[in-house]
Amino acid sequence: MTISNPKKDKSSRKQGIISITSKGTGYLKIPTLEEDPEIDFKHLNTALHGDLVEIILHPKGRSRQTAEVSKIITRAKMRFAGVLEREGHLTFLKPDDTKMYTDILIPLTGLNSATIGEKVFVEIVAWTNARKAPEGRVIKILGQPGDNDAEMHAIALEKGFEAKLPTKVEDEARIIKHEGIKASDYAGRRDFRNTLTFTIDPSDAKDFDDAISFKELANGEYEIGIHIADVSHYVKPGSHLDEEARGRGTSVYLVDRTIPMLPEELSNDLCSLVPNKDRLTMSAVFIMDKNTHVKGEWYGRTVIHSRHRFTYEEAESSIKQAGAPLHKELAILNNLAKKLTAERFAEGAISLDQEEVKFVLDPEGVPIKVMRKERGDSNRLIEEFMLLANKKVAEILTPKITKELKHKNKDETVSIYRIHDLPSKEKMADLAFFLRGLGHKVSLVDGIIPSHEINKLLKSLSEKEDKKSTMSDTVHRAVIRSMAKAIYSTQNIGHYGLAFKHYTHFTSPIRRYPDIIVHRLLANHLANTKIAKEKFREHLLSYERIARVSSEQEKRAADAERASIKYKQAEYMSERVGQTMNGVISGITEWGMYVEEIETKCEGLVRVRDLTDDFYVFNEKKLELTGQKKKKSYRLGDRIKVRVKGVDLERKTIDYALA
């Protein structure tokens, strides 16, 4: 690498994760600096988006701080999907990843039977000269561009998820399935097979990892069991299944498919809480009065026999219609769930749910309809009882600090928590600035907007919604963007968004590896198994690695899901070029305004250069575009009519124009 001045003193050297724009400009967030140093294309020195790098700061001039990359410490990724193209005698990959600012040359020896025009997956094998393109080799042929399977496979591989599980993992699962539930598996389990138990899941769900049991007691209280698939009974530490699940961290949910963390023999069969079959579970059972006070609790391994499989829609009908299956039981549970929700918000929880879309695809995977997912009482019912179980399990896995423990070595308990930190004061200040610009008065207390103020504002905006504005969605989106990301950690700092002091993930072990770990930890706790003092640090570091990898994999899976949605939205709109639709302004920048189509939530860009009726200027303080002559303004949340101008499927982008 060529470094312009390698004799810089140590104070000018900084390390961090580099972010690179689609134009090939890099930025590094340095907490001690007022602004992120900018690294232009010629000073990237082969650094790619997400790499851990060392930079050298340039002498500060009148303009912003600049820098150059001096060392690549850790690569984020070296594999890219894209289309093979040829120019003259050169064959190269045009990457799908918009953050990848250079093509990848593919020598004839690296084509591996791939042909020009095909969609492929390529690995960079050499890149020593920053002035030249990297050299790569084809490691997988995906198919033709635009083919649904090829595009979805490319998205998954880009984020590090291979759909096919290793043969040794599949073989291990087949043996376990063949053995089934043995007589010895029932030993030591609390029997719930004669207690009313049921599941509530989406209509297209293939695996059911949670069930609820309900019993009305003679004293007017209720016994409510949250039963979770006992995956840890089958997935043992050190097995091929465990190693693969640990590496994947999570299942991945693309628009048209699931890439499971575990083989289908377990996820869709032996571990799935299907109706009318015995299933092994790990359970949290609560005795609760009608005011949701928990009067008793029990945790342990159980066996259940689900009597009914509800879809969310069916459960919704049963809640509301007398005479429908399990109406009384579901109505009671729904009433309790609403009280649990009210308690959470009274304690300071913030509504962080975002609207989601669902696609109807034809047999070829082409989207023919996009619609919003409806969240009804049945969704919230399940959510509240899962939250309760997660919270209570976290509480019992947390060491109790007593006067006696203060004088003892507490290093005998390790757990994995789901934590959500306070928002940064910088992001809160930006949010307050944004809200005040929209005319909303908010206060900052110790640098944070109090959660009750945010909830009050969101509720007020929702009640005032009209046909010209969807400001509540806009503000809600801004609130979510201001929040920290929830992650896994061995250090419990609580969950800010849920307003819980203790929280973990216990309820989805079929699709999340940390839940399997929490099940093992709970089993050890119930058996009073302690970690030897000399082994504590080893255990702690192991669980910290699991928490870190699981957090990273969760982010990659979410990125893959979003990419698949954006691709299908772009594909849907590609068949509607020229059509006029209703939209809401979801973002404003100096280059244009982002507009979200109201029914399908397909977001596209109306470029400033296409606003030909006036000369528009971007007001950063008010986040609006204002015409200089006619004084017409476009603001966040405004409803406007747009025409679909064009679509770029490779970049997954949509261009709108004002109708």
C-alpha positions in Angstrom: 0.0 0.0 0.0 1.2 3.5 -0.7 0.9 5.8 2.3 1.5 9.5 1.6 3.3 10.1 5.0 4.0 7.0 7.0 6.0 8.9 9.6 3.0 10.4 11.3 3.0 10.4 15.0 0.7 7.9 16.9 -1.9 10.6 17.7 -2.8 10.8 14.1 -3.4 7.1 13.8 -6.9 5.9 14.6 -8.8 2.5 14.3 -12.4 1.8 13.5 -15.0 0.2 11.2 -15.0 2.0 7.9 -18.3 2.9 6.2 -18.1 3.4 2.4 -20.8 5.1 0.3 -21.9 3.9 -3.1 -19.7 6.6 -4.6 -16.6 5.1 -3.1 -16.0 7.6 -0.3 -15.1 6.3 3.2 -15.9 7.6 6.7 -14.7 6.4 10.1 -16.5 7.2 13.3 -14.0 8.4 15.9 -15.7 9.2 19.3 -13.0 11.8 20.1 -13.5 13.8 16.9 -16.3 16.2 16.2 -16.8 14.9 12.7 -16.1 11.6 11.0 -12.9 11.7 8.9 -13.5 11.5 5.1 -11.4 9.1 3.0 -11.6 9.7 -0.7 -11.4 6.9 -3.2 -7.7 7.1 -3.9 -6.9 6.9 -0.2 -9.0 3.8 0.6 -6.0 1.5 -0.2 -8.3 -1.5 -0.9 -10.4 -1.0 2.3 -14.0 -2.3 1.8 -17.2 -1.4 3.6 -17.3 -2.8 7.1 -13.5 -3.6 7.4 -11.7 -2.9 10.6 -8.9 -0.5 9.5 -6.2 1.8 10.8 -6.2 5.3 9.3 -3.8 8.3 9.4 -5.4 11.7 9.8 -4.3 14.4 7.4 -3.3 17.9 8.7 -6.6 19.7 9.4 -7.3 22.4 6.8 -10.2 24.8 6.4 -12.5 22.1 5.1 -13.5 18.8 6.9 -11.0 16.4 8.4 -9.6 13.9 5.8 -7.6 10.8 6.2 -6.2 7.7 4.4 -6.2 4.0 5.2 -2.8 2.7 6.4 -3.7 -0.8 7.3 -6.5 -3.4 6.9 -6.8 -5.1 10.3 -9.8 -7.4 9.6 -11.9 -7.9 6.5 -15.6 -7.8 6.8 -16.2 -9.9 3.7 -14.4 -11.0 0.5 -17.2 -12.7 -1.3 -19.7 -10.9 -3.6 -22.7 -11.8 -5.8 -23.2 -10.1 -9.2 -23.4 -10.6 -12.9 -20.4 -11.6 -15.1 -19.7 -9.1 -17.9 -17.0 -8.7 -20.5 -15.3 -5.7 -22.0 -12.7 -6.4 -24.7 -10.6 -9.3 -23.4 -11.4 -8.7 -19.8 -14.1 -10.6 -17.8 -15.3 -9.1 -14.6 -18.0 -9.3 -11.9 -20.3 -6.3 -11.6 -21.2 -6.6 -7.9 -24.8 -6.3 -6.6 -23.5 -4.7 -3.4 -23.8 -1.0 -3.9 -21.1 -0.4 -1.3 -18.6 -2.4 -3.4 -17.0 0.4 -5.4 -14.9 -1.6 -7.8 -15.5 -4.5 -10.3 -13.7 -7.8 -9.7 -11.6 -9.2 -12.5 -12.1 -12.9 -13.2 -9.3 -14.6 -15.2 -10.3 -17.5 -17.5 -8.9 -19.9 -15.0 -11.3 -18.6 -12.3 -14.5 -18.8 -14.3 -15.3 -22.4 -13.2 -17.6 -23.0 -16.2 -19.6 -19.7 -15.6 -20.6 -17.8 -18.8 -21.0 -14.1 -19.5 -24.4 -12.7 -18.3 -24.8 -15.3 -15.5 -25.4 -14.4 -11.9 -22.5 -15.8 -9.8 -20.9 -15.7 -6.4 -17.3 -14.7 -6.5 -14.4 -14.7 -3.9 -11.6 -12.1 -4.1 -8.3 -14.1 -4.1 -5.8 -11.3 -4.7 -5.7 -7.6 -4.3 -2.3 -6.2 -3.6 -2.3 -3.0 -5.7 -4.9 -0.4 -4.8 -4.6 1.1 -8.2 -5.8 -2.1 -9.9 -9.0 -4.0 -9.6 -9.1 -7.1 -7.3 -8.8 -10.5 -8.8 -11.4 -13.2 -8.0 -12.7 -16.6 -8.9 -16.3 -17.9 -9.3 -17.2 -20.3 -6.4 -20.9 -20.7 -7.3 -23.1 -20.2 -10.3 -26.5 -18.9 -9.2 -28.5 -18.7 -12.5 -29.9 -15.9 -14.7 -30.3 -12.3 -13.4 -33.9 -11.7 -12.5 -34.7 -15.4 -11.8 -36.3 -15.5 -8.4 -34.1 -18.3 -7.0 -30.9 -16.8 -8.3 -31.7 -13.4 -6.8 -32.8 -14.7 -3.4 -29.8 -17.1 -3.2 -27.5 -14.1 -4.0 -29.0 -12.0 -1.2 -28.5 -14.8 1.3 -24.9 -15.6 0.2 -24.0 -11.8 0.2 -24.9 -11.8 4.0 -23.0 -15.0 4.7 -25.9 -17.5 4.8 -25.7 -20.7 2.7 -29.1 -22.3 2.3 -27.8 -25.9 2.3 -26.7 -27.4 5.6 -23.6 -29.6 5.8 -24.3 -33.3 5.2 -22.9 -34.3 8.7 -25.5 -31.9 10.3 -28.4 -33.3 8.2 -27.3 -36.9 9.0 -27.2 -36.1 12.7 -30.7 -34.7 12.6 -32.1 -37.7 10.6 -30.8 -40.1 13.3 -32.5 -38.0 16.1 -35.8 -37.8 14.2 -35.7 -41.6 13.5 -35.3 -42.3 17.2 -38.2 -39.9 18.0 -39.5 -39.4 21.6 -38.2 -42.3 23.6 -39.9 -43.6 26.8 -36.9 -42.4 28.8 -37.4 -38.8 27.5 -40.6 -38.5 29.6 -38.7 -39.1 32.9 -38.5 -36.1 35.2 -40.8 -34.0 33.1 -44.0 -32.3 34.5 -46.9 -33.6 32.5 -49.2 -31.0 30.8 -50.8 -33.4 28.3 -54.1 -33.2 30.0 -54.0 -29.4 30.3 -55.6 -27.3 27.6 -52.7 -26.2 25.3 -52.7 -24.5 21.9 -50.5 -22.6 19.5 -51.1 -19.2 17.7 -48.9 -18.6 14.7 -49.0 -17.0 11.2 -51.0 -18.9 8.6 -47.8 -19.8 6.6 -45.7 -20.9 9.7 -43.9 -24.2 9.3 -42.4 -24.4 12.7 -44.1 -23.8 16.1 -41.7 -23.2 18.9 -44.1 -21.8 21.5 -47.5 -22.9 23.0 -49.7 -21.6 25.8 -51.6 -23.7 28.3 -54.5 -22.4 30.3 -56.3 -23.6 33.4 -58.9 -21.6 35.5 -58.3 -22.4 39.2 -61.0 -22.7 41.9 -60.0 -19.5 43.6 -60.5 -17.4 40.5 -56.8 -17.3 39.5 -55.3 -18.7 36.4 -52.5 -21.2 35.7 -50.8 -20.0 32.5 -48.0 -22.0 30.9 -45.6 -20.7 28.3 -44.2 -23.9 26.7 -41.2 -23.7 24.4 -39.7 -26.4 22.2 -37.0 -28.2 24.2 -34.4 -27.9 21.4 -31.5 -28.2 23.9 -32.7 -31.8 24.6 -31.7 -32.7 21.0 -29.0 -30.2 20.2 -26.1 -31.2 22.5 -22.9 -29.1 23.1 -20.1 -30.3 20.9 -22.4 -31.9 18.3 -22.4 -31.0 14.6 -25.9 -29.6 15.0 -24.7 -27.3 17.9 -21.6 -26.1 16.0 -23.6 -25.2 12.9 -26.3 -23.5 14.9 -23.7 -21.5 16.8 -22.1 -20.3 13.6 -25.4 -19.4 12.0 -26.9 -17.8 15.1 -30.4 -17.4 13.6 -32.7 -18.5 10.9 -33.1 -16.1 8.0 -36.5 -15.1 6.7 -36.5 -13.9 3.1 -39.7 -12.9 1.2 -40.3 -16.3 -0.3 -38.3 -18.7 1.9 -36.8 -19.5 5.3 -33.1 -20.5 5.6 -33.4 -22.5 8.9 -30.7 -22.6 11.6 -31.6 -26.2 12.2 -32.4 -29.0 9.8 -36.1 -29.4 8.9 -36.2 -32.8 10.6 -36.0 -30.9 13.9 -37.3 -27.4 13.1 -40.4 -28.5 11.2 -41.0 -31.9 12.8 -39.6 -33.3 16.1 -39.2 -29.9 17.8 -42.2 -28.3 16.3 -45.2 -28.1 18.7 -47.7 -29.4 16.2 -51.2 -30.3 17.4 -52.3 -33.8 18.5 -48.7 -35.0 19.2 -46.7 -35.3 22.4 -43.8 -32.8 22.4 -40.9 -32.1 24.8 -40.8 -28.6 26.1 -39.1 -26.2 28.5 -41.7 -24.2 30.3 -42.4 -21.2 32.5 -45.6 -21.6 34.4 -47.3 -18.7 36.2 -50.2 -18.5 38.7 -51.8 -15.2 37.9 -54.8 -13.2 39.2 -57.1 -11.2 37.1 -55.0 -8.1 37.7 -51.9 -9.9 36.2 -50.1 -10.2 39.6 -47.9 -13.3 39.5 -48.7 -15.3 42.7 -46.6 -18.3 41.8 -44.1 -19.4 39.2 -42.5 -22.7 38.2 -39.8 -23.5 35.6 -38.6 -26.8 34.2 -38.8 -29.5 31.6 -42.3 -30.6 30.5 -44.2 -32.7 28.0 -47.3 -31.2 26.3 -50.0 -32.3 23.8 -51.3 -29.3 21.9 -55.1 -29.5 21.2 -55.5 -26.7 18.7 -53.4 -24.9 16.1 -54.7 -21.3 15.6 -53.6 -18.9 12.9 -53.6 -15.3 14.1 -56.7 -14.6 12.1 -58.6 -17.6 13.6 -57.5 -16.6 17.1 -58.7 -13.0 16.4 -62.1 -14.3 15.5 -62.2 -16.6 18.6 -61.4 -13.6 20.9 -64.2 -11.6 19.5 -67.0 -14.1 18.8 -68.8 -15.9 21.5 -69.3 -19.6 20.6 -66.0 -19.7 18.6 -63.4 -22.3 19.6 -61.8 -21.5 23.0 -63.5 -18.1 23.0 -63.7 -17.9 26.8 -60.1 -18.9 27.3 -58.7 -16.6 24.6 -60.8 -13.6 25.8 -59.4 -14.0 29.4 -55.9 -14.2 28.1 -56.4 -11.2 25.8 -57.7 -9.2 28.7 -54.6 -10.1 30.8 -52.3 -9.3 27.8 -53.8 -5.8 27.5 -53.2 -5.2 31.2 -49.6 -6.4 30.8 -49.1 -4.0 27.9 -50.5 -1.1 29.9 -48.1 -2.0 32.8 -45.1 -1.9 30.4 -46.0 1.5 29.0 -46.7 2.8 32.5 -43.1 1.8 33.4 -41.7 3.6 30.4 -41.7 1.2 27.5 -41.7 2.7 24.0 -43.6 1.5 21.0 -40.9 0.3 18.6 -43.1 -1.9 16.3 -42.8 -1.1 12.6 -45.3 -1.9 10.0 -44.4 -4.8 7.8 -45.4 -5.9 4.3 -46.4 -9.3 2.9 -46.0 -10.3 -0.7 -48.3 -12.6 -2.7 -46.1 -14.3 -5.3 -47.0 -16.2 -8.4 -45.5 -19.7 -9.0 -42.3 -18.1 -10.5 -41.8 -15.9 -7.4 -43.0 -12.7 -9.1 -44.9 -10.4 -6.7 -48.5 -9.9 -7.9 -49.7 -8.2 -4.7 -48.1 -6.3 -1.7 -50.1 -5.7 1.4 -49.5 -4.6 5.0 -49.4 -7.2 7.7 -52.2 -6.6 10.2 -51.4 -6.8 13.9 -54.4 -7.6 15.9 -55.1 -8.6 19.5 -54.0 -12.2 18.9 -50.5 -11.0 17.9 -50.2 -8.9 21.0 -51.6 -11.6 23.2 -48.8 -14.0 22.2 -46.2 -11.2 22.3 -47.1 -10.2 25.9 -46.9 -13.7 27.3 -43.6 -14.4 25.5 -42.2 -11.1 26.9 -43.4 -12.2 30.4 -41.6 -15.5 30.1 -38.4 -13.9 28.7 -38.4 -11.3 31.6 -39.0 -13.8 34.3 -36.4 -16.3 33.1 -33.9 -13.5 33.0 -34.7 -12.5 36.5 -34.1 -16.0 37.9 -30.8 -16.4 36.0 -29.5 -13.1 37.4 -27.6 -13.4 40.7 -29.4 -11.9 43.6 -27.2 -9.3 45.3 -27.6 -9.8 49.1 -25.5 -8.8 52.1 -24.1 -12.3 52.2 -23.1 -12.4 48.5 -21.2 -9.1 48.8 -18.6 -11.0 50.8 -18.5 -14.1 48.5 -17.2 -14.7 45.0 -20.2 -14.1 42.8 -18.3 -15.5 39.8 -20.4 -18.7 39.7 -23.2 -17.5 37.5 -23.1 -16.5 33.8 -26.0 -15.7 31.6 -26.8 -14.2 28.2 -29.1 -11.2 28.2 -31.0 -9.4 25.5 -30.0 -5.8 26.2 -31.1 -2.4 24.8 -29.0 0.5 25.8 -30.1 4.1 26.3 -30.1 6.2 23.2 -27.0 8.3 22.7 -27.4 11.9 23.8 -26.2 12.9 20.3 -29.1 11.0 18.6 -31.6 12.3 21.2 -30.5 15.9 20.5 -31.0 15.3 16.8 -34.4 13.8 17.4 -35.4 16.7 19.6 -34.1 19.2 17.0 -36.2 17.3 14.3 -39.4 17.2 16.4 -39.1 20.9 17.3 -38.6 21.7 13.6 -42.0 20.0 13.1 -43.5 22.2 15.8 -43.6 19.7 18.7 -42.3 20.8 22.1 -40.1 18.1 23.7 -37.8 18.3 26.7 -34.4 16.6 27.3 -33.8 15.2 30.8 -30.1 14.2 31.2 -29.9 14.3 27.4 -32.8 11.9 26.8 -36.3 12.7 25.8 -38.5 11.0 28.5 -40.3 7.9 27.1 -43.7 9.1 28.3 -43.3 12.3 26.2 -42.5 10.2 23.1 -45.5 7.9 23.7 -47.8 10.9 24.4 -46.6 12.6 21.1 -47.1 9.4 19.0 -50.5 8.8 20.4 -51.6 12.4 19.8 -50.3 12.4 16.2 -52.1 9.1 15.5 -55.4 10.5 16.8 -55.0 13.6 14.6 -54.1 11.8 11.4 -55.9 13.0 8.3 -55.8 12.4 4.6 -53.1 15.0 3.9 -50.5 13.8 6.4 -49.2 10.6 8.0 -47.0 12.4 10.5 -47.3 9.7 13.2 -45.5 7.2 10.9 -42.9 9.8 10.1 -42.2 10.6 13.7 -42.4 6.9 14.7 -39.7 6.1 12.1 -37.5 9.0 13.4 -37.9 7.7 17.0 -36.8 4.2 16.0 -33.8 5.5 14.1 -32.7 7.4 17.2 -32.6 4.3 19.3 -29.7 2.0 20.1 -29.8 -1.5 18.6 -30.7 -4.4 20.9 -28.0 -7.0 21.2 -26.9 -10.0 23.2 -24.5 -9.7 26.1 -23.3 -11.3 29.2 -23.5 -7.9 30.9 -27.0 -7.1 32.0 -27.9 -3.4 31.6 -31.6 -3.9 31.0 -33.8 -3.3 28.0 -34.6 0.4 27.6 -37.3 0.0 24.9 -39.3 -2.6 26.9 -38.5 -0.9 30.3 -37.3 -4.2 31.7 -34.4 -4.4 34.2 -33.9 -8.1 33.2 -34.6 -9.5 29.8 -33.4 -12.5 27.7 -34.5 -14.6 24.7 -36.0 -17.9 25.9 -39.0 -18.4 23.6 -37.6 -19.2 20.1 -34.9 -21.8 20.2 -35.8 -23.3 16.9 -34.7 -20.1 15.1 -32.3 -18.4 17.6 -29.1 -19.9 19.0 -29.0 -17.7 22.2 -32.4 -19.2 23.2 -30.8 -22.7 23.2 -28.0 -21.4 25.4 -30.6 -19.8 27.8 -32.4 -23.2 28.0 -29.1 -24.8 29.0 -28.4 -22.1 31.6 -31.9 -22.5 33.0 -31.5 -26.3 33.3 -28.2 -25.8 35.1 -29.7 -23.3 37.4 -32.6 -25.6 38.3 -30.1 -28.4 38.9 -28.1 -26.0 41.1 -25.1 -26.6 38.9 -22.3 -24.1 39.6 -19.3 -23.0 37.6 -16.0 -23.8 39.3 -14.1 -20.6 40.2 -11.1 -21.6 38.1 -13.4 -22.2 35.1 -15.4 -19.0 35.4 -13.4 -16.8 33.1 -13.3 -19.5 30.4 -17.0 -19.8 30.6 -17.6 -16.0 30.5 -15.4 -15.5 27.5 -17.2 -18.4 25.7 -20.6 -16.9 26.3 -19.4 -13.4 25.3 -18.2 -14.8 22.0 -21.6 -16.5 21.5 -23.4 -13.2 22.3 -21.2 -11.2 20.0 -21.5 -13.6 17.0 -25.2 -14.0 17.5 -25.6 -10.2 17.5 -23.6 -9.9 14.3 -25.5 -12.8 12.6 -28.8 -11.3 13.6 -27.9 -8.0 11.9 -26.8 -9.9 8.8 -30.1 -11.8 8.7 -32.1 -8.6 9.1 -30.1 -7.0 6.3 -30.8 -10.0 4.1 -34.5 -9.8 4.9 -34.6 -6.1 4.1 -32.7 -6.6 0.8 -35.2 -9.3 -0.3 -38.1 -7.0 0.5 -36.5 -4.1 -1.4 -35.9 -6.4 -4.3 -39.5 -7.6 -4.4 -40.8 -4.1 -4.0 -38.7 -2.9 -6.9 -39.7 -5.9 -9.0 -43.4 -5.2 -8.2 -43.1 -1.5 -9.3 -41.1 -2.5 -12.4 -44.5 -3.8 -13.8 -46.2 -0.5 -12.9 -43.9 2.1 -14.5 -46.1 5.1 -15.6 -48.8 4.4 -13.0 -49.9 7.0 -10.5 -50.1 6.2 -6.8 -50.6 7.9 -3.4 -47.5 8.3 -1.3 -46.2 9.9 1.9 -42.9 11.8 2.1 -40.7 9.6 4.3 -37.4 11.5 4.0 -35.9 14.7 2.6 -32.4 15.4 1.5 -30.6 18.0 -0.7 -30.9 15.7 -3.7 -34.6 14.9 -3.4 -37.4 13.5 -1.3 -38.1 9.8 -0.5 -41.7 8.8 -0.9 -43.3 5.7 0.5 -46.3 4.4 -1.5 -49.1 4.1 1.1 -50.6 0.7 0.4 -47.4 -1.3 -0.5 -44.8 0.8 1.5 -42.6 0.7 -1.6 -40.2 3.6 -1.1 -38.7 5.5 -4.0 -36.9 8.8 -4.7 -38.3 12.0 -6.3 -35.1 13.8 -7.4 -34.8 17.6 -7.1 -33.7 17.8 -10.7 -37.1 16.4 -11.7 -39.0 19.2 -9.8 -39.3 21.4 -12.9 -42.0 23.8 -11.7 -39.6 25.8 -9.5 -36.1 26.0 -8.1 -36.2 24.1 -4.8 -33.9 24.6 -1.9 -33.3 22.2 1.0 -33.9 23.6 4.4 -31.9 21.3 6.7 -33.4 22.8 9.9 -37.0 22.3 8.9 -36.3 19.2 6.8 -38.2 20.6 3.8 -37.8 21.5 0.2 -39.1 25.0 -0.7 -39.6 26.6 -4.1 -37.9 30.0 -4.4 -40.6 31.6 -6.6 -43.9 30.0 -5.7 -42.8 29.2 -2.1 -44.4 25.8 -2.3 -43.0 23.4 0.3 -42.7 19.7 0.7 -42.3 18.4 4.3 -42.0 15.0 6.0 -45.3 13.3 6.4 -47.0 15.2 3.5 -49.2 13.0 1.3 -48.6 13.5 -2.4 -49.4 11.7 -5.7 -46.4 10.2 -7.5 -45.9 8.4 -10.8 -43.5 5.4 -11.1 -40.8 6.8 -13.3 -38.3 3.9 -13.4 -36.8 0.9 -11.5 -33.3 -0.4 -11.2 -33.6 -4.0 -10.1 -29.8 -4.5 -9.7 -29.6 -1.6 -7.2 -33.1 -2.4 -5.8 -34.2 1.2 -6.2 -37.4 2.9 -7.4 -37.6 6.4 -9.0 -40.8 8.4 -8.6 -41.9 11.7 -10.2 -44.6 14.0 -9.0 -47.9 13.2 -10.7 
